[in-house]
Each structure stands twice: as C-alpha cells, then as structure tokens.
Amino acid sequence: MNTDSTPVRPSLRLVATGSRLAVGIAVAGALVVGTLLGVPAALPGVQATAARTVVTPDAGDTLLVCSGPFLALGRDASDALQMQAAGTARFTVGSDGEQPERTELAVPDVVGAAATPVYTVTADDGPVPLIDAAQSLRLRDDDLTGYAASACRPPSMQAWLVGGAASVGTSDVLTLANPGEVPSTVTVTTFGDTDATGRTLVVPAFTQIAVPLASAAIGASAPVVHVSADGAPVRAALQSSLVRTLDPGGIDLQDDAGHPDTDLVVAGVQVVGPRSGQAVASVRLMAPDADTAARVSIRLAGSGVDAAQPQEVSLAAGVPVEIDFPELPVGVYSVHVTAGEPVVAAVWQTSGFHPGSDFAWMTPAPEIDGRVMTTVPAGVATRLHIVGDDVVDRTVTITDLRSQVVREISVPAGSSTLVSLRNAASYAVESDAGIHAAVVMGGVDALAGWPLWPASGQPEPLVVYP
C-alpha cells in the first residue's frame, strides 16, 4: 500500500499479449468444434456422456480509473456552467503483489483541475496481483462542505447512475473518463419526472470530460442516468453537492450502481444523528424495462430482523421512485430490494439538515466470493459491513496487507457484522461463499462509502466439449 501523489507521463499501456490471444483463439475454436460434434447419432440402447474440459483463459490486465478532482459549478458569476476544481483528492493504492503503474488522463475545460489517475497492472504468466485504489477529500468552502471518498473502478461499456438531482440547490456533475487509445462515443439517457431524454457525447482517448447533470436532466428531482459507450469503455461517475438556501449541505462521489437485477442488497447505510423529524435515509429505484412491484426492507447490522415495516412499491417502467425510511436508531443498516422484474437502486443518507452537514449515496453490493481486495483512503473512521447469507452461516477472512494480520470473521445466517479498518491501508477479503460487503466511512458531518466488487481481470473458467 502506498499513498500516491506523484504525477507521471500522460499515457496508458493496454497490453494484450500474443499468448493470451492464442489461448482465446484456441478456446473459441474448441467451442465451435464442440458445437459441431456435440450432436451424436441416436443409437438404440446406447447412452454417452460427452467428455468436457474446464479451461481458464489467461487473465487480462487490471485497470482502475479514479473519479479525479472534485468539480464546482457556478463560481464564476459571468459563466454559470463553468467548472472549476474545488479540491484535489488524495489517492491511496494497494496491491498483494507488484505495485501498479500510474498514468493520467487529461481533464480539459476545467479550471485548475489536476489530472485523473489511472492504475494498471499487466497480465504476465501466472496469477495477476490484486490491486485496488481509492481517493478522498474534505472541503470547507463557503459553497461546498463535506467529505467525499470513492473507490477507483474499471471502465465499462454500460453503467447506471442512481442518484443526484437537477433541482434548485444541487450542482451535480457527470464525469466520463476514457483510458483507451481510441475515442468513445457515449450515449447518456436520463430518466426523470417526464419522458427519458438522451444525448450523445464523444470522449477523446486518454481524457476525462465533465457535463453538468442539469443539462441532461432539466429540473429532475430524482434522476436515473444510463451510460452506454461505443468504441472504448468509459468510467462513469457522479459528483454531487447540495446547498440548502445559502448553507452548504454536503458533497459526494458516486459510482456505477451495477446492472439491473431482481434481488439487490445495499450494504453500509448509515444513520448517524439524533432523530430530527425528517427522513435521514431514502431509497431511489427504477425498473428500466417493464412495470413491476418491489419490496424494500431494512435491517440493522448484527440483527437478522427487519428494523422497520417492509414497504411495497409499484414501479412503472422508466420512472424513478423514491421511498423515505422512517426514523431509525443510530447504526449501520443493509437495505434489501426484491422485485418481479430487474430494477436499479441506490440509498441516500445524510448526517442532518443543519449548515455543514454531509450526505452520501450507497449503491448495491454485488455477491462476492473467493478473494477480493479493498483499499481505505485517508479520512474518517472506517468499517467493513459484511452482509451474510439468509440461510447459511459464512466465514470471512480479512488480511491487512501491510501488517499481514489475519482476522477470521463469522457472519451468522440472516445477519451482518461490522469490522474496523485502518485508514490509508489495503486489505484482502476472502469468503467461503457468497457475501455482500461495503466500506463504511463516517465521522462528524462526514459520510462516504462504496461496495466491494469481484476482482477485475480474473477470467471465469470455460467448459469446452471436444
């Protein structure tokens, strides 16, 4: 683990070795042959079981793109849409093997912006090291206050951003980063209070661009944004800030919410303040393709029972809906969404409604097993929220990659647990079966967090029938 702040040349190496290409061609050829030969002649009284081989393709490169500098809108009275860098983040990088190479993406048309880091480890013979990176910053300006942190993530061809707003008092920015060698044509579709709207943007190679969310979601109080890339994958993220009347009310960095699903688990939802008579947490959800009904429940960490009465909601296709949670005791919660058709969702949380308060969006935590990695940036107190299986007890092993201290954590069936983590540190997390987990960062008027994702660059085994 190291805290990275050293700029290097603005280039990016995307490697595809000849050996991996050869294996890919061989696997593809075997699959075709298997298809042609896999229809045996029908012989009376004879049954045959096709032979098969499990092949694991060579691992690909691992590439992580960070969110980059936090951007402010409206600081120039003569140009309300001009974007300026409000603060430069601190980056923490970790690996369980060789350290990744750092390159940078240009951030044009943003006044005072530093470059956006990209971290890459190249796949050679043998296992690919796990790498992870995260960033954090704290702002105490007249127009922007709060703490924001996020993990650096791989680029993708599709992304769903569930959060933000384009209403009065919000200054949200959509960022699109292209670490590839060719331009990416990106279609941004925004679902809001009325019909969906779309626009097309071109993101040059080795570049991050930023677009005010209000330009794509005019007046929408609860937008959902779908990003589709063509030509090269992009890292899509959302930067949010809030002002209530004249008082700043927090900042946030939000990542892709993952693909639509019928069963979502959002871990790491925090309730940190005393009861105020206002909802300090709410869930936004949408069914992209078909009308459906969804059930939303919430559980306190360490408990296997619902913390409040589950809520049922009807969803019209393409129309976002928000549900406020009732007042809840201080604690960390998991939110469970089940639906008849695939949905996307995210949970908003706030430390309060006073001047200087903070907020954060938490996105669904995918099911993970095997070995993954997480890095904690500099900042406030941090915990890992692990949500177990509803039926079977699970065991999770957490290894501090600097000290090599190993902890074995038991997660009872239907429950969840919290584990303290150090700042500016990296951890390997290994489970014996599927769990959901999220990094939870919280302090006085400081909220942040994100889910753990399966390791990128690790290929799935293929079954080949000769």
C-alpha positions in Angstrom: 0.0 0.0 0.0 1.1 3.5 -0.7 -0.4 6.9 -0.9 0.2 8.1 -4.5 0.5 11.8 -5.4 3.4 11.7 -7.9 2.4 12.7 -11.5 3.9 10.8 -14.4 3.6 10.9 -18.2 0.0 11.1 -19.6 0.0 7.7 -21.4 -1.6 4.4 -20.9 -0.5 0.9 -21.8 -3.2 -1.5 -22.6 -1.5 -4.9 -23.2 -2.8 -7.9 -24.9 0.0 -10.5 -25.2 0.3 -13.0 -28.0 -0.1 -15.9 -25.7 -3.4 -14.7 -24.4 -4.7 -14.1 -27.9 -3.5 -17.6 -28.9 -5.4 -19.1 -25.9 -8.5 -17.2 -26.8 -8.4 -18.4 -30.4 -7.9 -22.0 -29.3 -10.8 -21.8 -26.8 -13.0 -20.3 -29.5 -12.1 -23.0 -32.0 -12.7 -25.7 -29.4 -16.1 -24.3 -28.7 -17.0 -24.3 -32.4 -15.8 -27.9 -32.9 -17.6 -28.9 -29.7 -20.8 -27.5 -31.2 -20.4 -29.3 -34.5 -19.6 -32.6 -32.8 -21.9 -32.4 -29.9 -24.9 -33.9 -31.6 -24.4 -37.6 -31.6 -26.3 -40.1 -33.7 -29.2 -41.7 -32.0 -28.2 -45.3 -31.3 -30.7 -47.7 -29.6 -29.8 -48.6 -26.1 -26.6 -46.6 -26.1 -26.1 -43.5 -23.9 -23.0 -41.4 -24.0 -21.8 -38.6 -21.8 -19.8 -36.0 -23.7 -16.3 -35.5 -22.4 -15.5 -32.0 -21.3 -12.5 -29.9 -20.2 -12.6 -26.9 -17.9 -10.3 -24.2 -19.3 -9.4 -21.0 -17.5 -8.2 -18.4 -20.1 -5.2 -16.3 -19.3 -6.0 -13.3 -17.0 -6.4 -9.9 -18.6 -4.8 -6.6 -17.5 -6.3 -4.9 -14.4 -7.1 -1.2 -15.0 -8.6 1.2 -12.4 -9.8 4.7 -13.1 -10.3 7.2 -10.3 -13.0 9.9 -10.1 -10.4 12.7 -10.2 -10.7 16.2 -8.9 -14.0 17.4 -7.3 -15.6 20.0 -9.5 -17.6 23.1 -8.6 -20.2 24.8 -10.8 -21.3 28.5 -10.7 -18.3 30.1 -9.0 -17.9 32.4 -12.0 -20.9 34.8 -12.0 -20.4 35.5 -15.7 -20.5 31.8 -16.7 -22.8 29.7 -14.6 -21.8 26.5 -16.3 -18.1 27.0 -16.0 -16.5 24.1 -14.0 -13.6 24.7 -11.6 -11.6 22.3 -9.5 -12.9 22.7 -5.9 -10.3 20.4 -4.4 -7.6 17.8 -5.2 -8.1 14.4 -3.8 -5.6 12.2 -2.0 -5.1 8.7 -3.6 -4.2 5.5 -1.8 -3.1 2.5 -3.8 -2.6 -1.1 -2.7 -1.6 -4.5 -4.2 -1.0 -8.0 -3.0 1.9 -8.2 -5.5 3.7 -5.8 -7.7 2.7 -2.2 -7.5 0.6 -0.9 -10.4 1.8 1.6 -13.0 0.2 5.1 -12.7 -0.7 7.1 -15.7 -3.0 10.1 -16.0 -6.0 11.4 -18.0 -6.3 14.9 -19.2 -9.2 17.0 -17.7 -9.7 19.8 -20.3 -12.1 22.7 -19.9 -12.0 22.6 -16.1 -10.2 25.5 -14.5 -7.4 24.4 -12.1 -8.1 20.7 -12.5 -5.3 18.2 -11.8 -5.1 15.1 -14.0 -7.2 12.0 -13.2 -5.1 8.9 -12.2 -5.3 5.5 -13.8 -3.6 2.5 -12.2 -2.7 -0.6 -14.3 -1.1 -3.9 -13.7 -0.2 -6.0 -16.7 -1.1 -9.7 -17.0 2.0 -11.8 -17.5 2.4 -15.5 -17.0 1.0 -16.7 -13.7 -1.6 -15.1 -11.4 -2.4 -11.4 -11.7 -1.9 -9.4 -8.5 -5.0 -7.9 -6.9 -4.8 -4.2 -7.0 -7.1 -1.5 -5.5 -7.1 2.2 -5.2 -9.3 4.8 -3.5 -9.5 8.6 -3.2 -10.8 11.1 -0.6 -11.0 14.8 0.1 -12.5 17.2 2.6 -14.0 20.6 1.6 -14.7 23.5 3.9 -15.7 26.3 1.4 -18.5 28.8 1.5 -20.3 27.0 -1.2 -19.1 23.4 -0.7 -18.5 21.5 2.5 -18.3 17.8 3.4 -16.3 14.7 3.0 -16.2 12.6 -0.2 -14.4 9.3 -0.9 -14.7 6.6 -3.6 -13.0 3.5 -5.0 -11.3 3.6 -8.3 -13.0 1.3 -10.7 -12.5 -0.4 -14.2 -14.2 1.3 -17.2 -17.2 -0.4 -18.7 -19.5 -0.3 -21.7 -22.6 0.2 -19.7 -23.3 2.0 -16.4 -26.3 3.0 -14.3 -26.0 6.1 -12.0 -28.8 6.2 -9.5 -28.5 9.4 -7.5 -28.1 13.2 -7.7 -30.6 15.8 -8.7 -31.1 18.6 -11.2 -33.3 20.7 -8.9 -32.7 24.0 -7.1 -29.7 23.9 -4.8 -27.9 21.0 -6.4 -24.8 21.3 -8.6 -24.2 17.7 -9.8 -21.7 16.8 -12.5 -21.4 13.6 -14.6 -17.9 12.6 -15.4 -16.9 10.3 -18.2 -13.3 9.0 -18.3 -11.8 7.2 -21.3 -8.5 5.5 -20.6 -8.4 3.8 -24.0 -6.4 4.5 -27.1 -9.4 5.4 -29.3 -12.3 7.8 -28.8 -15.5 6.6 -27.1 -19.0 7.6 -28.3 -21.2 7.8 -25.3 -25.0 7.9 -25.2 -26.3 9.4 -22.0 -30.0 8.6 -21.3 -31.7 10.3 -18.3 -34.9 9.1 -16.8 -36.7 11.6 -14.6 -40.1 13.1 -13.9 -41.1 13.1 -17.5 -40.1 11.1 -20.6 -36.5 9.9 -20.9 -34.1 12.2 -22.7 -30.8 11.4 -24.4 -27.7 13.0 -25.8 -24.5 11.7 -27.4 -21.0 12.8 -26.3 -17.6 11.9 -27.7 -14.9 11.3 -25.1 -11.4 11.5 -26.6 -8.7 8.9 -25.8 -6.8 9.4 -22.5 -9.3 12.1 -21.4 -12.0 12.7 -18.8 -14.8 15.1 -19.6 -17.4 16.5 -17.3 -21.0 17.5 -18.0 -23.4 19.3 -15.6 -26.2 16.9 -14.8 -28.8 19.7 -15.2 -28.0 19.9 -18.9 -29.2 16.3 -19.3 -31.9 16.2 -16.6 -33.5 19.6 -16.5 -35.4 20.0 -13.3 -35.5 16.3 -12.4 -35.6 15.8 -8.7 -34.8 12.1 -8.7 -33.0 11.2 -12.0 -31.5 7.9 -13.0 -28.8 8.0 -15.7 -27.9 5.2 -18.1 -24.5 5.5 -19.8 -23.7 3.4 -22.9 -20.3 3.5 -24.6 -19.3 2.5 -28.1 -15.7 2.3 -29.3 -14.0 2.2 -25.9 -15.2 1.6 -22.3 -15.5 4.6 -20.0 -15.6 5.1 -16.3 -18.8 7.0 -15.5 -19.3 8.6 -12.1 -21.4 11.3 -10.5 -20.2 14.2 -8.3 -22.9 15.7 -6.2 -23.2 18.8 -4.0 -26.1 20.4 -2.2 -26.9 23.9 -0.9 -30.0 24.5 1.3 -31.0 28.1 1.0 -27.5 29.6 1.5 -26.0 26.8 3.6 -23.9 24.1 2.0 -25.3 20.6 2.8 -22.6 18.1 1.7 -20.7 16.6 -1.2 -20.5 13.0 -2.6 -18.8 10.9 -5.2 -21.0 8.1 -6.6 -20.1 5.2 -8.8 -22.0 2.8 -11.2 -24.9 1.1 -9.4 -24.4 -2.1 -11.3 -26.7 -3.9 -13.7 -30.5 -4.2 -13.1 -31.4 -7.2 -11.0 -34.5 -8.7 -9.2 -32.6 -9.0 -5.9 -30.4 -6.2 -4.6 -28.5 -5.7 -1.3 -27.3 -2.2 -0.4 -24.8 -2.6 2.5 -23.3 0.2 4.6 -26.3 2.6 5.0 -25.5 4.9 8.0 -27.9 6.6 10.4 -25.5 8.9 12.4 -27.6 11.7 14.0 -30.3 12.1 16.5 -33.9 11.9 15.4 -35.0 15.2 13.8 -38.5 14.5 12.5 -37.1 14.3 8.9 -36.1 11.2 7.0 -32.3 10.8 7.0 -32.3 7.9 4.5 -34.3 7.1 1.4 -34.1 4.6 -1.5 -34.4 5.5 -5.1 -35.3 2.8 -7.5 -36.4 2.2 -11.1 -37.5 -0.6 -13.3 -35.8 0.1 -16.7 -37.7 -2.2 -19.0 -41.1 -3.4 -17.5 -43.7 -2.4 -14.9 -43.2 -4.3 -11.7 -43.7 -4.4 -7.9 -40.8 -4.2 -5.5 -40.4 -4.9 -1.8 -38.0 -2.8 0.2 -36.8 -3.9 3.7 -34.1 -2.6 6.0 -32.0 -4.5 8.7 -29.7 -3.2 11.4 -26.2 -4.6 11.4 -25.9 -7.5 13.8 -29.6 -8.3 13.5 -31.5 -10.7 11.3 -34.9 -9.0 11.6 -36.4 -6.0 9.8 -35.8 -2.7 11.5 -39.0 -1.3 10.1 -42.1 -2.5 8.3 -41.1 -3.5 4.7 -42.5 -1.2 2.1 -44.2 -2.3 -1.1 -44.0 -0.1 -4.2 -45.4 -0.2 -7.7 -42.9 0.8 -10.4 -43.8 2.0 -13.9 -41.1 1.2 -16.5 -38.6 4.0 -16.8 -40.0 6.1 -14.0 -37.8 6.6 -10.9 -39.4 6.4 -7.4 -38.1 7.4 -4.0 -39.1 6.0 -0.7 -38.2 7.6 2.6 -37.3 5.4 5.5 -39.0 6.1 8.9 -36.8 7.5 11.7 -34.3 4.9 12.8 -31.9 4.5 15.7 -28.2 5.3 15.1 -26.5 2.4 13.4 -25.4 0.8 10.2 -28.1 -0.9 8.1 -28.5 -3.0 5.0 -31.3 -2.4 2.5 -32.8 -5.3 0.6 -34.8 -4.9 -2.6 -36.7 -7.7 -4.3 -38.8 -7.2 -7.4 -40.6 -9.2 -10.1 -38.6 -7.5 -12.9 -35.0 -6.2 -12.8 -34.5 -2.9 -11.1 -31.7 -0.5 -10.3 -31.5 1.2 -6.9 -29.3 3.3 -4.5 -29.8 4.6 -1.0 -29.3 8.3 0.1 -28.2 9.1 3.7 -27.4 12.3 5.5 -25.9 13.4 8.7 -28.6 16.0 9.2 -30.1 19.2 7.8 -28.0 21.8 9.6 -25.3 24.0 8.0 -22.2 22.0 7.3 -24.0 18.6 7.2 -22.9 15.9 4.8 -24.6 13.2 2.7 -23.7 10.1 0.6 -25.2 7.7 -1.8 -24.7 3.9 -1.3 -25.0 1.6 -4.3 -25.9 -2.1 -4.3 -23.2 -4.5 -3.2 -22.8 -7.5 -5.7 -22.4 -11.0 -4.4 -18.7 -11.9 -4.0 -16.8 -15.0 -3.1 -13.2 -16.0 -3.3 -10.5 -13.4 -2.8 -11.1 -9.6 -3.4 -9.3 -6.5 -2.3 -10.3 -3.2 -0.8 -8.3 0.0 0.0 -9.2 2.6 2.5 -8.2 6.2 1.8 -7.2 8.8 4.3 -10.0 10.3 6.3 -12.5 9.4 8.9 -13.3 6.2 10.9 -13.8 3.2 8.6 -15.5 -0.1 9.0 -16.4 -3.0 6.6 -20.0 -4.0 6.7 -20.4 -7.7 5.7 -23.9 -9.0 4.9 -24.2 -12.8 5.0 -26.4 -15.4 3.5 -30.0 -15.7 4.7 -29.8 -19.4 5.3 -26.1 -20.5 6.0 -23.5 -19.1 8.4 -20.5 -17.7 6.5 -16.8 -17.2 7.4 -14.8 -14.2 6.0 -11.0 -13.8 6.3 -9.6 -10.3 6.3 -5.8 -9.8 5.9 -4.1 -6.5 6.5 -1.7 -6.4 3.6 0.8 -4.2 5.4 1.0 -5.9 8.8 -0.2 -9.3 7.5 -2.5 -9.6 10.5 -5.3 -12.0 9.6 -8.8 -11.9 11.2 -11.4 -14.6 10.7 -15.0 -13.2 10.9 -18.1 -15.3 11.4 -21.3 -13.9 9.9 -24.4 -15.6 11.2 -27.1 -16.6 8.7 -29.6 -13.8 8.0 -27.4 -11.2 9.8 -24.4 -8.9 9.2 -21.4 -7.7 11.0 -19.0 -4.7 11.2 -15.2 -4.9 11.2 -13.0 -1.9 11.9 -10.4 -1.0 9.3 -7.4 1.4 9.3 -7.2 4.5 7.1 -4.7 4.6 4.2 -4.5 0.8 4.3 -5.3 -2.2 2.0 -7.0 -5.5 2.8 -7.6 -8.8 1.2 -11.1 -10.1 1.9 -11.8 -13.8 1.3 -15.1 -15.6 1.8 -16.0 -19.3 1.6 -19.2 -18.5 -0.3 -21.3 -15.5 -1.5 -21.5 -12.4 0.7 -22.2 -8.7 0.2 -19.9 -6.1 1.7 -19.3 -2.4 1.7 -16.7 0.1 3.1 -18.4 2.5 5.6 -16.7 5.8 6.4 -18.3 8.1 9.0 -17.4 11.0 11.3 -18.8 14.3 12.4 -20.7 15.6 9.3 -18.6 13.2 7.1 -20.2 10.3 5.3 -18.9 8.1 2.5 -18.9 4.5 1.4 -18.9 2.1 -1.5 -19.5 -1.7 -2.1 -16.8 -4.3 -2.7 -16.8 -5.7 -6.2 -15.4 -9.0 -7.5 -11.8 -8.8 -8.7 -11.4 -7.4 -12.2 -9.1 -9.0 -14.7 -9.8 -12.5 -13.3 -11.4 -14.7 -16.1 -14.2 -17.1 -15.5 -13.5 -20.8 -16.3 -14.9 -22.1 -19.6 -16.3 -25.6 -20.2 -15.1 -27.0 -23.5 -16.6 -30.1 -25.1 -14.2 -31.7 -27.6 
